[in-house]
Every structure is written in C-alpha cells, then in structure tokens.
Amino acid sequence: MLDTIGGILATLTVPTDTGGFKQLLGWANSFGTVLVFGIEGTGSYGATLTSFLRRHGHKVVEAGRPDRRQRRLNGKSDTLDAENAARSVLAGFATVIPKTADSGVEMIRQLKIAHDSAVTDRSAAIISIKAMLVHADDTLRRETNRMTPIKLARHLAALRPRNLETPADALRHALRSLARRWQHLDSEAKELRASIEALVIRTAPQLLEQFGIGVDTAAEILIVAGDNPERIHSEAAFAKLAGISPVPTGSGMTSGRHRINHGGHRQLNAAIYRTVIVR
C-alpha cells in the first residue's frame, strides 16, 4: 500500500483464494479511499483477483513486469514485486486497463486455444505419417501416392495389420494409429471452429462482412479487443496492440525513420498480414 507521494504505508501477504481476496480488500479499505489496484498478470495468474476487485467497484490497472535491470539490482520477492507494481501505477507508467474476460470474447478465446492446439497436433500427425510412409513397401506407397490428407488418413485408418512379427507389421500399426489420430483431431478442429464461428456471429457479425476477414481473423481481432473494447481509445492504440504501429528507429542525422512495431499480439499480427496479402 502506497500513499499518493510514494511512501510505503504497509505490506500484506494473503493466499490466492476468495478468503485471501476478502482479507486484502478489507485491509486496503482500512487505509481510506483506494484510488487504484496495480496487478501483474491480469490475464493469467492475476485474473481471479482482477475479477474480484472489479466486482467490488475498484479500478484495476495492468502492471507489467519490472525492468530486468532493476530486478538484478534490487532482487525479487513477492513484496518487492508488489511494490514495483504499485510504483509503476503511481508514476503513470502502467496505464493499461485489463480485459474483463466475462462475456462472449472470453468464450471465443478459450475455444480458440483448444482449436489451435488441435490444428497444430493434426499437422504434426500428417507430417509423421508422410515421414513413415517413406519406409513402407512399394504397394502401400503406390496406393497412397498423391492422396490428399483426408483421403490418406481414411485409407491408412482402414488398414488391417497382421500380428507384430516384422518391422513392416509395426509400421502398419503405427500408420493406422496416426491416421486415426488425424481423423479425431480433424473432427475436433472442425467442431471447435463451428462453435467459434457461432460466437463470432453472435458477438460481432459486422466483422465477417468485411472483405478478406474470415472467422479466424475476426476471432483474433475480438480477442485483442476483449469484452470491454472501450478501453482502446484510438486506432493508433489498437495498431500498437496488434503489432502493426510504426516506431522511430533513429535520432539526430537519422531521425524520421520508422519501422513496424514487433510487439503486440503476434497471432493478430499474422492474421492481419494474411488479410493484407489477400486484398
């Protein structure tokens, strides 16, 4: 707890559960009117605390991780991290309003994580299948030559391997297992994509009306904006979040030069890049 001129009034350590949150809130209110809470990791480990404080009418600001140089000089502990978070908010360095994560966009984000994981594992399965087919017999390689992934998986999933007596038998067992895994992941990815599309249409159907924006890109845009898009005050602020804003790269004789900001949300950055290429 800091006062308005940066003096430390007190420190407190509480468990990260509802009981601890209530203890923290009562302790903070005992000092008078609380102006703002600075929390590190409002989208991950601090999400439950952020939600609790908001429900009780308090303002919360995302306090980023402290500078590495300061951490090396001053050390690291929970108390020091809390002090650094409070000082960054008091100094005006931390100003980001975190996402509320309490409505349709949060639902999209959760389903998108599962969908992207299924797509990644599906790609890994088909890569493994093609790598193992190199060691198959001539007949099987000829049968599967130039098949699309879905036809290849269907063909290999229908294999009837013999007993495990030779490497060729083991190969057929492995190919059948990988093919069935690909089919399961493909079905899972399609089911999740349909759910994501339904949520996008319900949340922001106008996004899908724009040329070059599909379900994936619309979902990423919504995830970056969050359930409280009013926290983003301008197009420039959104461009910074998306990692497509210009940043200066020189001073003196080389002033006036800029490059694209490489920070921000990398998935949305890639989605926007694909949209630009399409257009």
C-alpha positions as CSV (number, residue, x, y, z in Angstrom):
1,M,0.0,0.0,0.0
2,L,1.5,3.3,-1.1
3,D,0.3,6.9,-0.4
4,T,-0.1,9.5,-3.1
5,I,3.6,10.6,-2.8
6,G,5.0,7.1,-3.0
7,G,5.5,6.3,0.7
8,I,5.0,2.7,1.8
9,L,2.2,2.5,4.3
10,A,2.1,-1.2,4.9
11,T,2.6,-4.6,3.2
12,L,0.4,-7.7,3.3
13,T,0.6,-11.3,2.0
14,V,-2.6,-13.3,1.5
15,P,-3.5,-16.6,-0.1
16,T,-4.8,-16.5,-3.6
17,D,-8.3,-17.6,-2.9
18,T,-11.6,-15.9,-2.1
19,G,-10.8,-15.7,1.6
20,G,-7.5,-14.1,0.8
21,F,-9.1,-11.6,-1.6
22,K,-11.6,-10.6,1.0
23,Q,-8.8,-10.1,3.5
24,L,-6.9,-8.0,1.0
25,L,-9.9,-5.8,0.2
26,G,-10.7,-5.2,3.9
27,W,-7.0,-4.4,4.6
28,A,-6.8,-1.9,1.7
29,N,-10.1,-0.2,2.6
30,S,-8.8,0.3,6.2
31,F,-6.4,3.0,4.8
32,G,-9.2,5.1,3.3
33,T,-10.3,5.5,-0.3
34,V,-8.3,3.2,-2.6
35,L,-7.5,5.0,-5.9
36,V,-6.4,2.0,-8.0
37,F,-5.0,-1.5,-7.7
38,G,-2.0,-2.4,-9.8
39,I,-1.9,-6.1,-10.7
40,E,0.7,-8.0,-12.6
41,G,-0.6,-10.8,-14.9
42,T,-4.3,-9.7,-15.1
43,G,-4.8,-12.2,-18.0
44,S,-3.2,-15.2,-16.3
45,Y,-2.4,-15.7,-12.6
46,G,-3.9,-12.4,-11.5
47,A,-7.2,-12.9,-13.4
48,T,-9.3,-14.1,-10.5
49,L,-8.1,-11.3,-8.2
50,T,-8.8,-8.7,-11.0
51,S,-12.3,-10.0,-11.5
52,F,-12.9,-10.0,-7.7
53,L,-11.8,-6.4,-7.3
54,R,-13.8,-5.2,-10.3
55,R,-17.0,-6.8,-8.9
56,H,-16.4,-4.7,-5.8
57,G,-16.2,-1.5,-7.8
58,H,-12.5,-0.9,-7.8
59,K,-10.3,0.3,-10.7
60,V,-7.6,-2.1,-11.8
61,V,-4.6,-1.4,-13.9
62,E,-2.2,-3.9,-15.6
63,A,1.2,-3.5,-14.0
64,G,3.8,-5.1,-16.3
65,R,6.8,-7.0,-15.2
66,P,9.5,-4.8,-13.6
67,D,12.6,-3.9,-15.6
68,R,15.2,-6.7,-15.6
69,R,18.0,-4.3,-14.6
70,Q,16.0,-3.2,-11.5
71,R,15.3,-6.8,-10.6
72,R,19.0,-7.6,-10.7
73,L,19.9,-4.6,-8.6
74,N,17.1,-4.9,-6.0
75,G,16.3,-8.6,-6.0
76,K,13.0,-10.3,-6.4
77,S,10.3,-11.3,-3.9
78,D,6.5,-11.1,-3.7
79,T,6.7,-8.0,-1.6
80,L,9.2,-6.3,-4.0
81,D,7.1,-7.3,-7.0
82,A,4.0,-5.8,-5.3
83,E,5.9,-2.5,-4.6
84,N,7.2,-2.3,-8.1
85,A,3.7,-2.8,-9.4
86,A,2.3,-0.1,-7.2
87,R,5.1,2.4,-8.1
88,S,4.6,1.8,-11.8
89,V,0.9,2.7,-11.5
90,L,1.6,5.7,-9.2
91,A,4.2,7.0,-11.7
92,G,1.9,6.7,-14.6
93,F,4.0,4.1,-16.4
94,A,1.2,1.4,-16.0
95,T,-2.0,2.7,-17.6
96,V,-3.4,-0.3,-19.4
97,I,-7.0,-1.3,-18.5
98,P,-7.1,-5.1,-18.5
99,K,-9.8,-7.1,-20.2
100,T,-12.9,-8.0,-18.3
101,A,-12.9,-11.6,-19.6
102,D,-16.6,-12.1,-18.6
103,S,-18.5,-12.5,-21.9
104,G,-18.5,-13.8,-25.4
105,V,-15.0,-12.8,-26.3
106,E,-13.6,-14.8,-23.4
107,M,-15.6,-17.8,-24.6
108,I,-14.0,-17.3,-28.1
109,R,-10.5,-17.1,-26.6
110,Q,-10.9,-20.3,-24.7
111,L,-12.3,-22.3,-27.7
112,K,-9.6,-20.7,-29.9
113,I,-6.9,-22.2,-27.7
114,A,-8.3,-25.7,-28.0
115,H,-8.8,-25.2,-31.8
116,D,-5.3,-24.0,-32.4
117,S,-3.9,-26.9,-30.4
118,A,-5.9,-29.4,-32.4
119,V,-4.8,-27.9,-35.7
120,T,-1.1,-28.0,-34.6
121,D,-1.3,-31.6,-33.5
122,R,-3.2,-32.5,-36.7
123,S,-0.4,-31.1,-38.7
124,A,2.2,-33.0,-36.7
125,A,0.3,-36.2,-37.2
126,I,0.2,-35.9,-41.0
127,I,3.9,-35.0,-41.1
128,S,4.7,-38.1,-39.1
129,I,2.5,-40.2,-41.4
130,K,4.3,-39.0,-44.5
131,A,7.7,-39.4,-42.9
132,M,6.9,-43.1,-42.0
133,L,5.5,-43.8,-45.4
134,V,9.0,-43.5,-46.8
135,H,9.8,-46.8,-45.1
136,A,6.7,-48.6,-46.3
137,D,6.6,-51.3,-49.0
138,D,6.1,-50.4,-52.7
139,T,2.5,-51.4,-52.8
140,L,1.5,-49.1,-49.9
141,R,3.5,-46.2,-51.2
142,R,1.9,-46.6,-54.6
143,E,-1.6,-46.8,-53.2
144,T,-1.1,-43.6,-51.1
145,N,0.8,-41.6,-53.7
146,R,-0.6,-38.0,-54.2
147,M,-3.5,-38.6,-51.8
148,T,-5.0,-35.6,-50.0
149,P,-4.5,-35.6,-46.2
150,I,-8.2,-36.6,-45.6
151,K,-8.1,-39.4,-48.2
152,L,-4.7,-40.6,-46.9
153,A,-5.9,-40.7,-43.3
154,R,-9.1,-42.6,-44.4
155,H,-7.0,-45.1,-46.3
156,L,-4.5,-45.8,-43.6
157,A,-7.1,-45.9,-40.8
158,A,-8.7,-48.8,-42.6
159,L,-5.5,-50.9,-42.6
160,R,-5.8,-54.3,-41.0
161,P,-2.3,-55.1,-39.8
162,R,-1.2,-58.6,-39.1
163,N,0.5,-59.8,-35.9
164,L,3.5,-57.9,-34.7
165,E,6.2,-60.2,-36.2
166,T,8.2,-57.9,-38.6
167,P,9.0,-54.2,-38.8
168,A,6.5,-53.9,-41.7
169,D,3.8,-55.1,-39.3
170,A,4.8,-52.5,-36.7
171,L,4.8,-49.8,-39.4
172,R,1.2,-50.6,-40.4
173,H,0.1,-50.5,-36.8
174,A,1.8,-47.1,-36.4
175,L,0.4,-45.7,-39.6
176,R,-3.2,-46.8,-38.6
177,S,-2.8,-45.2,-35.2
178,L,-1.5,-41.9,-36.6
179,A,-4.3,-41.9,-39.2
180,R,-7.0,-42.4,-36.7
181,R,-5.4,-39.7,-34.5
182,W,-5.5,-37.3,-37.5
183,Q,-9.2,-38.1,-38.1
184,H,-10.1,-37.4,-34.5
185,L,-8.2,-34.1,-34.4
186,D,-9.7,-33.1,-37.8
187,S,-13.2,-33.7,-36.4
188,E,-12.4,-31.9,-33.2
189,A,-10.9,-28.9,-35.0
190,K,-14.0,-28.6,-37.3
191,E,-16.4,-28.8,-34.3
192,L,-14.5,-26.1,-32.4
193,R,-14.3,-23.9,-35.5
194,A,-18.1,-24.2,-35.9
195,S,-18.6,-23.1,-32.3
196,I,-16.2,-20.2,-32.7
197,E,-18.0,-19.1,-35.8
198,A,-21.3,-19.1,-34.0
199,L,-19.9,-17.0,-31.2
200,V,-18.2,-14.5,-33.6
201,I,-21.5,-14.1,-35.5
202,R,-23.3,-13.5,-32.2
203,T,-20.7,-11.1,-30.8
204,A,-19.7,-9.0,-33.9
205,P,-21.3,-10.1,-37.2
206,Q,-20.2,-6.9,-38.9
207,L,-16.6,-8.2,-38.9
208,L,-17.4,-11.1,-41.2
209,E,-19.0,-8.7,-43.6
210,Q,-15.6,-7.0,-44.4
211,F,-13.7,-8.3,-47.4
212,G,-10.8,-10.6,-46.5
213,I,-11.9,-11.2,-42.9
214,G,-12.8,-14.8,-42.1
215,V,-13.7,-16.5,-38.8
216,D,-10.1,-16.9,-37.6
217,T,-9.1,-13.2,-38.3
218,A,-12.4,-12.0,-36.7
219,A,-11.8,-14.1,-33.7
220,E,-8.2,-12.8,-33.2
221,I,-9.5,-9.2,-33.5
222,L,-12.1,-9.8,-30.9
223,I,-9.6,-11.5,-28.6
224,V,-7.3,-8.5,-28.7
225,A,-10.1,-6.0,-28.2
226,G,-11.6,-8.1,-25.3
227,D,-15.1,-7.9,-23.8
228,N,-14.5,-4.2,-23.0
229,P,-13.3,-2.7,-26.3
230,E,-13.9,0.8,-24.9
231,R,-10.6,0.5,-23.1
232,I,-8.9,1.1,-26.5
233,H,-9.2,4.8,-27.1
234,S,-8.0,5.1,-30.7
235,E,-7.0,3.3,-33.9
236,A,-3.3,4.0,-33.0
237,A,-3.7,2.2,-29.7
238,F,-5.3,-0.8,-31.4
239,A,-2.5,-0.8,-34.0
240,K,0.0,-1.0,-31.2
241,L,-1.8,-3.9,-29.6
242,A,-1.8,-5.7,-33.0
243,G,1.9,-5.1,-33.5
244,I,1.5,-3.0,-36.7
245,S,2.2,0.5,-35.4
246,P,5.3,2.5,-36.5
247,V,8.1,3.1,-34.0
248,P,11.0,5.5,-34.5
249,T,14.4,3.9,-35.2
250,G,16.9,6.8,-35.1
251,S,17.8,10.2,-33.8
252,G,20.0,13.1,-34.9
253,M,21.0,12.7,-38.5
254,T,18.9,9.6,-38.9
255,S,15.8,10.9,-37.3
256,G,12.4,10.5,-39.1
257,R,13.0,6.8,-39.8
258,H,10.5,4.2,-38.6
259,R,9.9,0.5,-38.6
260,I,6.9,-1.7,-37.8
261,N,6.5,-2.5,-34.1
262,H,7.3,-6.1,-33.5
263,G,5.5,-6.3,-30.2
264,G,1.8,-6.7,-29.7
265,H,-0.4,-9.7,-30.3
266,R,1.5,-11.9,-32.7
267,Q,-1.5,-14.0,-33.7
268,L,-3.5,-11.0,-34.8
269,N,-0.4,-9.5,-36.5
270,A,-0.1,-12.7,-38.6
271,A,-3.8,-12.7,-39.3
272,I,-3.8,-9.0,-40.4
273,Y,-0.7,-9.8,-42.6
274,R,-2.6,-12.6,-44.3
275,T,-5.6,-10.3,-44.8
276,V,-3.4,-7.6,-46.4
277,I,-1.8,-10.2,-48.7
278,V,-5.3,-11.5,-49.8
279,R,-6.5,-8.0,-50.5
